[in-house]
Amino acid sequence: MEQRCEKLIVYANQRLHEDMANSTYQDFSDRTTRLSVQFSQAVSFLEPEILSIPAETLQRYLDEDVLIPYRRTLTEIVRNRAHVLSAQMEQLLSAAGEMAGSPSDIFSAFTNADLKFPIISDDKGRETELTEVRYISFLKSPNRDVRKSAFQALFSTYGSYRNMLASTFSANAKQALFFARARGFQSTRASALFYNRIPEHVYDNLVETVNAHLPLLHRYMSLRKRLLKVDALHMYDLYVPMVPDVSMEYPFAEAKETVLESLAPLGREYQAVLQAAFAERWMDKYENRGKRGGAYSWGAYGVHPYVLLNHKNDLSGIFTMAHEMGHALHTYYSNQAQPYQYAGYRIFVAEVASTCNEALLIHHLLSKVEKKEERLYLINHFLEEFRTTVFRQTMFAEFEQKTHMLVAQGEPLTADRLCELYRNCNERYFGPDVVLDTGIEMEWARIPHFYTPFYVYQYATGFSAAIALSQRILDADGAEDYLRFLSGGCSQDPIDLLRGAGVDMTTPAPIEHALGVFSSLLDQMEDSLSGQ
């Protein structure tokens, strides 16, 4: 039943994503959402029913041949025993699930539909409506006035709704705490990490290790200030390329071939699957009217994954292709190797395969490039990946932890309190060379992942694991272990799957290794620019 439900959900939503204005598939999508809630309610009795079986009897069942394929699933249910309620209470919590999603729904509806930003001038002086999608493009503009205008327009708009957005943020944190405590957890974080089978010290280890290496980020900010030749580095100066006037274009066919070449270290089998994906049209390649923006890989068990792209012929486009095909092949390998109940890999490892592909791609591109300017441009690109994924997402994780602790202590999350916490995090992370412009303290209000509590830290851990794995692959002794990891699904805990591939995320070593790569790239850029 779950597989059938999954296929309906994926089909309805992927058809909708072809054209978001299509009312037929809007209806299909809404109906599958309701169906999913109804299904969840209908099967909510199962875990309490299983746990009502005496432990000795259940263990005897687990030794029966017919249940061996479900032994891990049933063992996990037993592990959850202390957090599973009576059948009646489980049904009540399940029914409350749709209501509990209201803060996230309100945030999404407001920011995606109702929130309107001012008209600003682009690089060519044309009046253009600012949107969230266009915001980063404006911040990459070589025209500093355009960057400043976009920054001020975006955050002044969010600031106009600061109290409503703080209330929504607070409501989401409160509902998450309610469900955590209802199930006997001490905190929202404990609940979130328990179900992903991640020890809490992994979270603390990430924050502590990155904090110990913040001088690297400060050094990078200092280099950015020097290369941009500004007296003061502002928050709106953080996304513009430090190496301007370099055009690196990758039309789809060329991007495809380059990605194939870059992933050669993973072996012939991996490349054969990737070639089949290209040949069999797993991808919706180009932007189209009404089509959903961004990029993703998604599919249902028993059907190969599909990849939505909006390909652009720039460096970002080729990295997005490599990233999403990493997700797709992770899903493919897991589905091929695992039965349905163990095919779906957990979020903690979801970004590993995608980022590993990016790491292999940047290594390939750097090995081929001849012009100094292009080499610096590529290094700049990957340094930004580190900044926005390891440093920035860890800052988000630290801010999120503080806000949920305040809620647990009964403290109100007012707009002023949230802004103060967020500004303090920015000040510590970015260091003395960055001016904290008025408005940046509202950035918490535009981060949708905060509505899935304790999610963002996994971008930083996944990136760190991927960097370590890519190095093992390039050293020619890690590809076989890596493919076993891709095939693991959720047949083992995420920590054990990564450990089997040669990376132990319970230690600081992978994060320190990743930050060592960041330091090395920073050295290369500084050495290349010495004397300038």
LOVOGU-351481 format. One record per residue (C-alpha): x, y, z. Coordinates in steps of 0.02 Angstrom, whole numbers. Example, Ala and Ser with C-alpha at 12.3 -4.5 7.8 and 13.67 -1.06 7.14 Angstrom:
! LOVOGU-351481
       xx       yy       zz
      615     -225      390
      684      -53      357
//
This chain:
! LOVOGU-351481
       xx       yy       zz
        0        0        0
      141      119       41
      225       85     -127
       62      119     -219
       36      279     -121
      215      333     -159
      192      308     -346
       34      414     -345
      119      554     -249
      273      558     -361
      172      546     -521
       48      683     -473
      182      804     -416
      304      774     -559
      164      806     -683
      121      965     -587
      303     1021     -591
      297     1019     -782
      173     1164     -769
      130     1233     -597
      -24     1319     -669
     -102     1156     -729
     -263     1141     -626
     -284      955     -663
     -119      911     -581
     -144     1040     -442
     -299      937     -400
     -203      772     -416
      -67      838     -300
     -192      897     -169
     -284      731     -176
     -125      629     -153
      -78      737       -3
     -246      701       78
     -228      518       34
      -58      512      118
     -131      582      279
     -276      460      272
     -156      315      243
      -49      371      389
     -202      373      502
     -261      204      441
      -97      116      481
      -58      210      641
     -114       58      744
       27      -51      676
      174       -4      788
       73       -7      950
        1     -175      896
      173     -248      862
      241     -179     1026
       98     -257     1123
      174     -427     1080
      277     -493     1227
      463     -468     1197
      503     -655     1203
      366     -695     1078
      422     -556      962
      602     -618      968
      541     -792      922
      448     -719      773
      606     -627      718
      696     -793      706
      567     -861      583
      628     -868      403
      477     -775      336
      517     -622      442
      705     -616      411
      684     -485      272
      595     -374      399
      708     -406      547
      789     -235      543
      622     -147      519
      547     -238      668
      704     -213      773
      690      -25      741
      508      -28      797
      564     -113      957
      698       20      977
      560      151      967
      459       64     1105
      484      202     1233
      420      331     1109
      269      240     1039
      103      279     1122
      -60      183     1133
     -153      149      971
     -281      283     1015
     -148      412     1052
      -51      367      895
     -208      395      792
     -234      562      877
      -56      620      844
      -68      561      664
     -230      659      640
     -146      812      714
       -5      800      588
      -91      905      455
     -131     1041      581
       48     1037      648
      109     1081      474
       14     1246      477
      164     1358      523
      263     1286      377
      113     1302      261
       85     1483      313
      268     1525      289
      271     1443      117
      110     1526       58
      165     1696      121
      343     1694       52
      301     1610     -114
      136     1694     -156
       91     1846      -50
      259     1927      -13
      302     2057     -144
      468     2147     -160
      503     2319     -234
      555     2362     -412
      743     2393     -426
      863     2432     -568
      969     2293     -643
     1144     2305     -718
     1078     2390     -874
      969     2514     -782
      808     2422     -822
      674     2420     -689
      650     2240     -629
      543     2165     -494
      649     2087     -357
      604     1907     -315
      684     1773     -207
      737     1682     -366
      820     1837     -438
      898     1893     -274
     1060     1793     -286
     1080     1846     -468
     1074     2026     -411
     1201     1989     -273
     1320     1920     -405
     1311     2081     -506
     1477     2171     -533
     1382     2333     -500
     1392     2365     -314
     1244     2484     -315
     1136     2345     -387
     1194     2224     -251
     1162     2350     -113
      992     2396     -182
      938     2213     -192
     1001     2177      -15
      912     2326       60
      751     2295      -37
      743     2111       13
      776     2131      198
      677     2290      222
      528     2195      150
      553     2050      269
      577     2175      410
      405     2246      376
      331     2079      428
      454     2038      567
      325     2006      704
      215     1893      596
      366     1794      536
      432     1778      714
      263     1712      770
      264     1584      630
      443     1531      671
      398     1516      855
      239     1417      820
      337     1291      717
      466     1269      855
      326     1246      983
      234     1114      882
      396     1018      856
      430     1023     1044
      252      966     1080
      271      810      973
      445      774     1043
      384      784     1223
      225      687     1183
      339      544     1131
      450      557     1283
      600      649     1212
      691      781     1313
      709      898     1165
      660      925      984
      838      891      931
      842      726     1025
      684      674      934
      745      726      761
      913      640      777
      842      484      860
      732      442      711
      878      469      592
      985      361      707
     1117      496      729
     1203      519      899
     1177      695      964
     1363      721      990
     1384      717      799
     1287      882      793
     1390      959      933
     1550      894      854
     1509      985      692
     1475     1151      778
     1628     1139      890
     1747     1089      748
     1687     1226      630
     1697     1355      769
     1877     1304      802
     1916     1340      618
     1825     1506      600
     1992     1597      575
     1995     1512      402
     1831     1595      357
     1895     1762      424
     2049     1741      314
     1939     1707      164
     1838     1863      200
     1999     1963      209
     2052     1895       39
     1881     1936      -34
     1895     2114       31
     2067     2132      -50
     2015     2059     -218
     1858     2163     -230
     1963     2317     -188
     1837     2388      -65
     1870     2489       91
     1738     2390      185
     1666     2219      142
     1477     2220      161
     1354     2076      172
     1298     2114       -6
     1477     2086      -67
     1485     1902      -18
     1415     1822     -176
     1494     1922     -317
     1637     1823     -396
     1807     1877     -335
     1879     1836     -506
     1777     1936     -631
     1764     1931     -820
     1789     1743     -840
     1663     1659     -953
     1654     1469     -935
     1508     1400    -1036
     1446     1221    -1040
     1301     1189    -1161
     1202     1035    -1110
     1292      911    -1225
     1464      972    -1170
     1412      976     -987
     1352      796    -1001
     1516      735    -1075
     1619      831     -948
     1520      757     -803
     1545      583     -875
     1733      610     -888
     1746      682     -713
     1662      529     -636
     1778      403     -721
     1865      366     -553
     1702      284     -495
     1726      145     -623
     1647       80     -782
     1489       15     -701
     1444      185     -629
     1480      270     -794
     1374      143     -888
     1224      182     -776
     1254      368     -799
     1262      349     -988
     1100      250     -984
     1019      390     -883
     1068      516    -1017
     1016      402    -1161
      849      353    -1083
      801      533    -1045
      790      528     -857
      804      718     -860
      687      862     -897
      826      977     -954
      773     1154     -994
      675     1296     -918
      496     1311     -982
      344     1420     -951
      258     1366     -790
      390     1236     -749
      447     1221     -569
      609     1312     -535
      769     1240     -464
      825     1060     -481
      794      893     -397
      803      705     -414
      648      607     -363
      565      442     -401
      466      295     -338
      533      122     -299
      527        7     -449
      548      152     -571
      712      238     -609
      728      412     -532
      688      567     -634
      789      728     -628
      715      900     -649
      839     1030     -712
      826     1207     -777
      994     1197     -864
     1095     1353     -893
     1257     1349     -994
     1364     1416     -851
     1475     1340     -718
     1330     1328     -597
     1233     1228     -727
     1364     1092     -745
     1385     1077     -556
     1197     1062     -536
     1195      922     -664
     1333      827     -574
     1247      857     -406
     1074      795     -458
     1143      644     -552
     1235      599     -391
     1067      593     -303
      990      495     -447
     1124      361     -451
     1122      347     -261
      935      309     -275
      964      191     -422
     1098       89     -332
      998       80     -171
      840       27     -262
      934     -106     -361
     1019     -181     -209
      886     -166      -74
      707     -224      -49
      579      -86      -34
      586      -76      155
      774      -38      153
      794       60       -9
      759      235       51
      920      310      119
      910      430      265
      928      617      252
     1096      615      343
     1179      532      193
     1068      609       57
     1189      749       13
     1345      641       15
     1331      564     -159
     1282      729     -241
     1424      827     -162
     1550      688     -196
     1509      708     -380
     1540      895     -366
     1708      864     -282
     1761      745     -420
     1702      871     -551
     1802     1016     -479
     1957      904     -471
     1932      858     -655
     1905     1038     -711
     2058     1100     -616
     2164      963     -696
     2113     1021     -870
     2113     1210     -855
     2261     1305     -926
     2223     1489     -902
     2266     1563     -733
     2105     1665     -729
     1997     1513     -760
     2089     1414     -626
     2060     1553     -500
     1877     1562     -553
     1855     1376     -520
     1942     1388     -351
     1831     1537     -308
     1678     1432     -353
     1727     1288     -239
     1779     1402      -96
     1604     1473     -106
     1533     1298      -97
     1629     1275       66
     1574     1444      134
     1390     1421       96
     1380     1236      141
     1501     1202      283
     1515     1371      368
     1344     1446      331
     1241     1289      363
     1336     1259      525
     1295     1438      576
     1113     1399      537
     1125     1241      642
     1198     1337      788
     1064     1472      777
      927     1339      764
      990     1247      917
      988     1407     1019
      810     1451      967
      741     1279     1009
      829     1281     1177
      743     1446     1217
      573     1374     1172
      607     1222     1281
      648     1340     1425
      483     1432     1402
      567     1588     1334
      472     1688     1201
      545     1695     1026
      508     1875      986
      570     1960      828
      695     2059      932
      763     1901     1013
      780     1808      848
      866     1956      766
      987     1974      910
     1034     1790      906
     1056     1790      718
     1160     1948      715
     1276     1880      849
     1303     1720      749
     1346     1820      592
     1467     1931      688
     1563     1782      756
     1565     1681      595
     1611     1817      470
     1738     1908      577
     1807     2085      584
     1822     2118      397
     1635     2107      362
     1513     2248      397
     1350     2180      468
     1230     2287      370
     1061     2329      442
      940     2197      381
     1051     2043      391
      978     2009      564
      814     1965      473
      891     1827      366
      821     1691      481
      649     1741      417
      682     1680      239
      759     1507      272
      627     1375      231
      729     1232      304
      705     1302      478
      527     1234      463
      601     1059      460
      691     1068      628
      870     1004      637
      886      972      452
     1016     1100      397
     1164     1027      492
     1160      879      374
     1215      986      228
     1377     1024      321
     1407      845      381
     1362      776      209
     1480      896      122
     1621      853      241
     1594      666      217
     1589      688       28
     1755      781       24
     1838      642      123
     1760      507       13
     1809      594     -149
     1990      598      -90
     1986      410      -55
     1912      381     -228
     2045      487     -313
     2179      394     -215
     2115      238     -307
     2069      139     -153
     1895      199     -113
     1782      173     -264
     1727       -5     -220
     1686       44      -40
     1593      197     -105
     1482       96     -223
     1438      -18      -77
     1388      137       19
     1277      193     -126
     1194       22     -125
     1161       23       62
      995      116       68
      944      114      251
      998      -66      280
     1121        1      410
     1128      158      516
     1195      308      418
     1348      319      529
     1389      135      495
     1362      153      307
     1486      297      301
     1607      207      415
     1604       60      294
     1654      179      155
     1801      242      259
     1729      397      345
     1687      406      531
     1570      552      565
     1573      523      753
     1747      601      752
     1806      775      700
     1921      698      568
     1809      714      412
     1761      893      454
     1942      937      490
     1993      854      325
     1863      955      229
     1920     1117      311
     2099     1067      268
     2048     1059       84
     1969     1231      104
     2132     1295      179
     2233     1218       36
     2124     1300      -96
     2138     1464       -3
     2328     1445       -3
     2326     1416     -191
     2223     1570     -223
     2330     1678     -109
     2491     1612     -188
     2426     1646     -364
     2383     1824     -315
     2539     1864     -216
     2607     2032     -266
     2439     2095     -329
//
